[in-house]
Amino acid sequence: MVSLKLLAALVQLSALVFARPAADAQANANANATAGGSPFFFKGYDLSSLRMLEEGGAVYHDSARHNVTRPAEDILGDGGMNTVRLR
């Protein structure tokens, strides 16, 4: 049975996905949009609880690669993660 603490950590990990333009990258985003490119966005994840989850037995399967077991960082990176929050 999954403990409440583990469940809360999983929800926190999966829910803290954000896409927000950086203040210093706004000029680059505008230039890219003007040049026909797309603006740059940070896609970040709070990985603070990842170690605790993995020590608790959490296993991550990559659904994009036929449910192969892979490190969470690799799965998130392949999904476009370019920023990490660690506490």
Secondary structure by P-SEA (a helix, b strand, c coil): cccaaaaaaaaaaaacbbbbbbccaaaaaaaaaaacbbbbbbbcccccaaaaaaaabbbbbccccccccccaaaaaaaacccccccc
